[in-house]
């Protein structure tokens, strides 16, 4: 029925049940499906049939790679500008666990002036993954940042200044919060 369309689905990093559901749905609709393995942080797409119109499903890295290919953009439903915690808070507001968070850069974070023992949840605002989200005491952030910079190579300025927006939320007691939900 849809012989000119196919789904290109990232096999690794996709939940097994989701992968089965996508395969089943494609089978019922008689739409082709290709499963591919994407090497994390790779700069190249794997080989697959490009003669058909492709719809992509997978990690942000996979979608960005597909988006760099002019012949593949038609089946790509991803816009990096909207894939951020700041946008989620803007759209869903109080319904987000981290409603009330701040988006800033590291310099702005250092200037917030919280008490040293104040717990903060911090993560990149986007999906760039220069570090994992973590809960950390405000007084430890400067040292943590310096260690993070030491791990990054000297040529990578990703962590400096406003090149990386970070998402910061005052820590909360998740156990108590779950009791009222």
Helices and strands as residue ranges (DSSP letters): E 5-10, H 16-29, E 32-36, E 53-57, H 60-67, G 70-75, G 80-82, H 85-92, G 93-95, E 102-104, H 106-110, E 119-124, E 134-137, G 138-140, H 141-151, G 161-163, E 166-170, H 174-180
